[in-house]
Amino acid sequence: MNSKSIAAILLAGGGFLASCGNKQAGTQMPGPKVVQVTKDVVTEELVTGTDNYPGSVVPLKQTELRAEVNGYITSILVADGASVSQGQALYEIDKTRYAAALDQAKAALEIAQANYAKVGKDLQRYQKLAEQDAIAKQTLDYAGTDLNNAQAQVNSAKAALVTAQTNLDRSVIRAPFAGTIGISQVRMGALVSAGTTLINTISSVNPIAVDLPVNQDDIQRFVELQKSKSTLTDSIITLQLGSQMYTHPGSISTIDRAVDPNTGTITVRVVFPNPEGLLRAGMNANVRVLNKQPQKQLVIPYKAVVEQLGEYNVYTVSDSSTAVQKRVKLGITDADKIVIEDGLKLGDTIITDGIINLTNGVKVTDQAPQPAAAPTKK
């Protein structure tokens, strides 16, 4: 390629670049991003709201039924899931050998008592003879020892009789308290071992309790609620099951002895009447506790709060109309509003809608964005 051809190519490329430059100069560059939002302000109000606590339904009484004697199950006297009364017979274990052991113990006691009576009479005769110096004193001493031994045999036979009677009684498993029995873990003919075989579980139903974790900062408040006599009448503590409200209010029965150092919470037990049996052990529920604030509190719409990794933030609007993310500490809820305990001040402008499009420092407006101007033609 000669020098003239190279020069022609360079001139053509320069003309192309100049043409592109003219086109770009005629196109308007986009300005900074502006996000349309809805604004509100932080206000002060007297609040009567509710604190919500996750709770777990637990029975006040619950125990596992296990065999206390060995043997085969010969009778199941109650249906799975049935309501039972205290002392009601639930299961029977083969009692043949236990009945026989009881009869044997009774016979052994009768023999021991008869022997005791005989030795006692012998001692009385020896005592009369000893008064007349008709027998050796050693014989009298032996007779006294025999009586003591006979008394010990009677006591031993009585203890054996109690053991035999107890084993026979324990061959029938009874309900230790009134409640609901679960699904049987054994069937007819099953071999059970004393102290190891789980037969069933029974738990009380009415009343029933809900355990909830409470922050250690709120312990004093719950102590006062426990002492208050108006908790039930004022329905201060209520229960929410899914989207339904439970009809019976609750009262605090127990506050645990210690705070969990890992979570900083203490377990509070709330008791609820359960006449319809709607509450079942193991259910999850939401415990709502009325919280009456005596002074005005800072409140904002709840939808303005953004949760990120367990922290709560609110976007505010700066003097230069930019979004500024601030961490806040939340208080109680009141309908669609929530109390702000820290992080905002009265009169702050906050963003309630359009949050999904925000980043810290982005420009915001409450006006609809203007359409971009058409590029000028040259």
C-alpha positions as semicolon CSV with decimal commas, in nm:
position;residue;x (nm);y (nm);z (nm)
1;M;0,000;0,000;0,000
2;N;0,148;0,338;-0,097
3;S;0,155;0,656;0,107
4;K;-0,136;0,811;-0,088
5;S;-0,370;0,522;0,002
6;I;-0,281;0,547;0,374
7;A;-0,349;0,920;0,375
8;A;-0,692;0,862;0,216
9;I;-0,787;0,610;0,484
10;L;-0,684;0,846;0,765
11;L;-0,887;1,132;0,619
12;A;-1,195;0,910;0,589
13;G;-1,161;0,793;0,955
14;G;-1,123;1,148;1,078
15;G;-1,438;1,249;0,899
16;F;-1,631;0,958;1,055
17;L;-1,517;1,051;1,408
18;A;-1,608;1,412;1,350
19;S;-1,953;1,303;1,239
20;C;-2,002;1,093;1,555
21;G;-1,888;1,380;1,772
22;N;-2,144;1,613;1,614
23;K;-2,424;1,360;1,680
24;Q;-2,324;1,318;2,046
25;A;-2,307;1,691;2,092
26;G;-2,664;1,713;1,972
27;T;-2,787;1,449;2,231
28;Q;-2,874;1,573;2,586
29;M;-2,704;1,373;2,867
30;P;-2,947;1,241;3,138
31;G;-2,951;1,433;3,468
32;P;-2,925;1,282;3,822
33;K;-3,190;1,022;3,925
34;V;-3,494;1,163;4,109
35;V;-3,736;0,928;4,288
36;Q;-4,099;1,020;4,341
37;V;-4,209;0,947;4,700
38;T;-4,486;1,021;4,947
39;K;-4,386;1,219;5,254
40;D;-4,519;1,256;5,608
41;V;-4,397;1,414;5,930
42;V;-4,322;1,284;6,281
43;T;-4,605;1,380;6,518
44;E;-4,681;1,351;6,889
45;E;-4,985;1,164;7,021
46;L;-5,121;1,006;7,336
47;V;-5,098;0,635;7,259
48;T;-5,286;0,335;7,388
49;G;-5,138;0,055;7,186
50;T;-5,054;-0,310;7,211
51;D;-4,728;-0,494;7,253
52;N;-4,713;-0,825;7,067
53;Y;-4,524;-1,125;7,200
54;P;-4,482;-1,463;7,031
55;G;-4,611;-1,732;7,263
56;S;-4,629;-2,109;7,286
57;V;-4,925;-2,294;7,439
58;V;-4,822;-2,525;7,724
59;P;-5,035;-2,731;7,964
60;L;-5,023;-2,646;8,332
61;K;-4,995;-3,018;8,405
62;Q;-4,842;-3,278;8,178
63;T;-4,688;-3,616;8,249
64;E;-4,577;-3,928;8,068
65;L;-4,752;-4,249;8,161
66;R;-4,503;-4,533;8,210
67;A;-4,547;-4,882;8,349
68;E;-4,443;-4,933;8,711
69;V;-4,451;-5,313;8,683
70;N;-4,351;-5,557;8,412
71;G;-4,602;-5,748;8,205
72;Y;-4,827;-5,767;7,901
73;I;-5,101;-5,513;7,828
74;T;-5,430;-5,699;7,872
75;S;-5,678;-5,409;7,853
76;I;-5,690;-5,057;7,705
77;L;-5,979;-4,885;7,881
78;V;-5,982;-4,542;7,714
79;A;-5,988;-4,414;7,355
80;D;-5,701;-4,209;7,214
81;G;-5,752;-3,835;7,270
82;A;-6,032;-3,884;7,524
83;S;-6,098;-3,661;7,822
84;V;-6,033;-3,845;8,147
85;S;-6,097;-3,778;8,515
86;Q;-5,852;-3,810;8,799
87;G;-5,808;-4,173;8,907
88;Q;-5,978;-4,318;8,599
89;A;-5,841;-4,657;8,489
90;L;-5,661;-4,629;8,154
91;Y;-5,461;-4,951;8,100
92;E;-5,433;-5,290;8,264
93;I;-5,122;-5,508;8,278
94;D;-5,150;-5,884;8,325
95;K;-5,209;-5,915;8,700
96;T;-5,201;-6,292;8,743
97;R;-4,863;-6,316;8,912
98;Y;-4,922;-5,999;9,114
99;A;-5,250;-6,137;9,251
100;A;-5,071;-6,461;9,334
101;A;-4,790;-6,269;9,505
102;L;-5,052;-6,087;9,713
103;D;-5,212;-6,413;9,824
104;Q;-4,871;-6,549;9,915
105;A;-4,792;-6,238;10,117
106;K;-5,121;-6,264;10,303
107;A;-5,049;-6,627;10,391
108;A;-4,697;-6,541;10,505
109;L;-4,837;-6,273;10,732
110;E;-5,086;-6,512;10,885
111;I;-4,808;-6,764;10,956
112;A;-4,591;-6,494;11,110
113;Q;-4,877;-6,372;11,328
114;A;-4,960;-6,726;11,439
115;N;-4,596;-6,789;11,529
116;Y;-4,586;-6,462;11,719
117;A;-4,893;-6,562;11,919
118;K;-4,743;-6,903;12,000
119;V;-4,409;-6,755;12,112
120;G;-4,592;-6,499;12,321
121;K;-4,785;-6,767;12,506
122;D;-4,464;-6,964;12,561
123;L;-4,302;-6,659;12,712
124;Q;-4,595;-6,608;12,949
125;R;-4,564;-6,968;13,074
126;Y;-4,189;-6,934;13,119
127;Q;-4,236;-6,615;13,316
128;K;-4,472;-6,792;13,560
129;L;-4,230;-7,079;13,596
130;A;-3,942;-6,841;13,650
131;E;-4,134;-6,678;13,935
132;Q;-4,139;-7,020;14,101
133;D;-3,772;-7,087;14,016
134;A;-3,892;-7,385;13,815
135;I;-3,683;-7,310;13,501
136;A;-3,342;-7,172;13,422
137;K;-3,322;-6,799;13,361
138;Q;-3,148;-6,868;13,029
139;T;-3,463;-7,041;12,902
140;L;-3,665;-6,729;12,986
141;D;-3,412;-6,512;12,803
142;Y;-3,432;-6,733;12,494
143;A;-3,812;-6,710;12,500
144;G;-3,790;-6,327;12,507
145;T;-3,554;-6,333;12,210
146;D;-3,786;-6,566;12,020
147;L;-4,075;-6,322;12,078
148;N;-3,872;-6,032;11,940
149;N;-3,778;-6,241;11,637
150;A;-4,140;-6,337;11,582
151;Q;-4,241;-5,968;11,599
152;A;-3,978;-5,885;11,338
153;Q;-4,113;-6,161;11,113
154;V;-4,462;-6,016;11,145
155;N;-4,333;-5,669;11,048
156;S;-4,147;-5,816;10,750
157;A;-4,456;-6,003;10,636
158;K;-4,664;-5,685;10,662
159;A;-4,410;-5,498;10,446
160;A;-4,415;-5,779;10,189
161;L;-4,793;-5,761;10,186
162;V;-4,782;-5,385;10,120
163;T;-4,536;-5,441;9,832
164;A;-4,752;-5,714;9,682
165;Q;-5,066;-5,502;9,714
166;T;-4,887;-5,204;9,557
167;N;-4,765;-5,409;9,261
168;L;-5,116;-5,540;9,205
169;D;-5,259;-5,188;9,222
170;R;-4,994;-5,063;8,979
171;S;-5,091;-5,324;8,725
172;V;-5,378;-5,083;8,657
173;I;-5,252;-4,750;8,520
174;R;-5,474;-4,461;8,626
175;A;-5,495;-4,092;8,533
176;P;-5,298;-3,885;8,787
177;F;-5,518;-3,580;8,716
178;A;-5,807;-3,474;8,497
179;G;-5,713;-3,387;8,140
180;T;-5,682;-3,521;7,788
181;I;-5,491;-3,835;7,697
182;G;-5,285;-3,858;7,381
183;I;-5,236;-4,130;7,124
184;S;-5,145;-4,464;7,283
185;Q;-4,787;-4,578;7,229
186;V;-4,870;-4,944;7,301
187;R;-5,133;-5,189;7,182
188;M;-5,302;-5,494;7,329
189;G;-5,055;-5,770;7,412
190;A;-4,751;-5,540;7,416
191;L;-4,483;-5,625;7,671
192;V;-4,399;-5,326;7,891
193;S;-4,107;-5,279;8,128
194;A;-4,126;-5,093;8,456
195;G;-3,994;-4,737;8,434
196;T;-3,891;-4,752;8,067
197;T;-4,185;-4,819;7,836
198;L;-4,371;-4,499;7,741
199;I;-4,740;-4,585;7,729
200;N;-4,907;-4,247;7,671
201;T;-4,901;-3,882;7,771
202;I;-5,171;-3,691;7,958
203;S;-5,204;-3,315;7,993
204;S;-5,449;-3,077;8,155
205;V;-5,666;-2,868;7,923
206;N;-5,869;-2,616;8,121
207;P;-5,717;-2,381;8,216
208;I;-5,413;-2,377;7,991
209;A;-5,106;-2,153;7,973
210;V;-4,907;-1,959;7,714
211;D;-4,536;-1,896;7,772
212;L;-4,385;-1,583;7,618
213;P;-4,037;-1,426;7,623
214;V;-4,029;-1,074;7,768
215;N;-3,739;-0,833;7,745
216;Q;-3,566;-0,779;8,078
217;D;-3,643;-0,405;8,055
218;D;-4,017;-0,485;8,083
219;I;-3,998;-0,707;8,392
220;Q;-4,127;-0,440;8,630
221;R;-4,427;-0,372;8,407
222;F;-4,525;-0,741;8,405
223;V;-4,475;-0,767;8,782
224;E;-4,729;-0,486;8,819
225;L;-4,967;-0,657;8,576
226;Q;-4,937;-0,977;8,779
227;K;-5,039;-0,792;9,095
228;S;-5,323;-0,603;8,926
229;K;-5,675;-0,732;8,991
230;S;-5,815;-0,560;8,681
231;T;-5,612;-0,757;8,426
232;L;-5,897;-0,994;8,346
233;T;-6,186;-0,746;8,371
234;D;-6,009;-0,491;8,147
235;S;-5,893;-0,757;7,896
236;I;-5,539;-0,621;7,917
237;I;-5,391;-0,952;7,798
238;T;-5,553;-1,114;7,496
239;L;-5,459;-1,389;7,255
240;Q;-5,456;-1,394;6,876
241;L;-5,469;-1,724;6,687
242;G;-5,389;-1,656;6,324
243;S;-5,642;-1,398;6,209
244;Q;-5,887;-1,476;6,492
245;M;-5,896;-1,325;6,841
246;Y;-5,942;-1,567;7,130
247;T;-6,253;-1,478;7,327
248;H;-6,117;-1,527;7,681
249;P;-5,866;-1,282;7,835
250;G;-5,567;-1,411;8,029
251;S;-5,385;-1,333;8,351
252;I;-5,021;-1,369;8,452
253;S;-4,962;-1,667;8,678
254;T;-4,583;-1,695;8,687
255;I;-4,274;-1,494;8,605
256;D;-3,965;-1,711;8,575
257;R;-3,693;-1,689;8,838
258;A;-3,409;-1,577;8,607
259;V;-3,327;-1,395;8,283
260;D;-3,171;-1,594;8,000
261;P;-2,826;-1,433;7,960
262;N;-2,810;-1,537;7,593
263;T;-3,129;-1,359;7,489
264;G;-3,185;-1,102;7,764
265;T;-3,543;-1,223;7,808
266;I;-3,743;-1,381;8,087
267;T;-4,030;-1,628;8,047
268;V;-4,373;-1,508;8,157
269;R;-4,658;-1,760;8,186
270;V;-5,010;-1,636;8,111
271;V;-5,310;-1,855;8,199
272;F;-5,622;-1,860;7,980
273;P;-5,957;-2,032;8,038
274;N;-6,004;-2,306;7,779
275;P;-6,357;-2,444;7,824
276;E;-6,403;-2,517;7,452
277;G;-6,064;-2,688;7,422
278;L;-5,956;-2,460;7,136
279;L;-5,607;-2,417;7,276
280;R;-5,382;-2,721;7,238
281;A;-5,035;-2,781;7,375
282;G;-4,765;-2,681;7,128
283;M;-4,970;-2,422;6,939
284;N;-4,805;-2,092;6,844
285;A;-4,996;-1,779;6,931
286;N;-4,957;-1,403;6,949
287;V;-5,008;-1,253;7,295
288;R;-5,131;-0,892;7,285
289;V;-5,071;-0,676;7,592
290;L;-5,234;-0,333;7,620
291;N;-4,981;-0,059;7,686
292;K;-5,119;0,273;7,804
293;Q;-4,861;0,551;7,770
294;P;-4,919;0,839;8,018
295;Q;-4,734;1,095;7,802
296;K;-4,735;1,195;7,439
297;Q;-4,515;0,981;7,219
298;L;-4,351;1,034;6,880
299;V;-4,545;0,835;6,620
300;I;-4,514;0,766;6,247
301;P;-4,707;0,545;6,003
302;Y;-4,592;0,185;6,042
303;K;-4,538;0,148;5,666
304;A;-4,247;0,394;5,685
305;V;-4,037;0,142;5,880
306;V;-3,788;-0,076;5,693
307;E;-3,644;-0,386;5,858
308;Q;-3,294;-0,496;5,759
309;L;-3,118;-0,786;5,933
310;G;-3,307;-0,734;6,256
311;E;-3,256;-0,356;6,259
312;Y;-3,524;-0,095;6,188
313;N;-3,469;0,209;5,969
314;V;-3,669;0,504;5,841
315;Y;-3,590;0,725;5,540
316;T;-3,600;1,097;5,618
317;V;-3,575;1,389;5,377
318;S;-3,280;1,628;5,416
319;D;-3,283;2,004;5,348
320;S;-3,135;1,929;5,006
321;S;-3,423;1,691;4,923
322;T;-3,218;1,374;4,948
323;A;-3,314;1,050;5,123
324;V;-3,129;0,988;5,449
325;Q;-3,161;0,648;5,617
326;K;-3,182;0,660;6,000
327;R;-3,184;0,374;6,246
328;V;-3,475;0,389;6,491
329;K;-3,591;0,213;6,807
330;L;-3,953;0,106;6,791
331;G;-4,213;0,122;7,067
332;I;-4,571;-0,002;7,080
333;T;-4,808;-0,017;6,785
334;D;-5,135;0,173;6,767
335;A;-5,350;0,067;6,471
336;D;-5,148;0,167;6,161
337;K;-4,900;0,379;6,358
338;I;-4,600;0,294;6,572
339;V;-4,417;0,474;6,851
340;I;-4,057;0,581;6,784
341;E;-3,852;0,572;7,104
342;D;-3,524;0,688;6,950
343;G;-3,378;0,799;6,616
344;L;-3,623;1,070;6,508
345;K;-3,745;1,402;6,642
346;L;-4,074;1,588;6,626
347;G;-4,137;1,745;6,284
348;D;-3,889;1,532;6,089
349;T;-4,001;1,468;5,733
350;I;-4,015;1,098;5,657
351;I;-4,089;0,890;5,348
352;T;-4,384;0,651;5,361
353;D;-4,425;0,535;4,997
354;G;-4,174;0,471;4,722
355;I;-3,922;0,327;4,969
356;I;-3,841;0,029;4,749
357;N;-3,668;0,257;4,496
358;L;-3,461;0,447;4,752
359;T;-3,093;0,440;4,835
360;N;-2,913;0,659;5,083
361;G;-2,847;1,004;4,932
362;V;-3,075;0,975;4,628
363;K;-3,277;1,283;4,527
364;V;-3,649;1,263;4,610
365;T;-3,958;1,461;4,517
366;D;-4,325;1,441;4,590
367;Q;-4,405;1,560;4,236
368;A;-4,446;1,337;3,933
369;P;-4,122;1,341;3,728
370;Q;-4,127;1,568;3,419
371;P;-4,085;1,394;3,083
372;A;-3,736;1,426;2,936
373;A;-3,694;1,697;2,674
374;A;-3,664;1,573;2,316
375;P;-3,310;1,602;2,174
376;T;-3,256;1,903;1,947
377;K;-3,192;1,839;1,583
378;K;-2,908;2,009;1,403
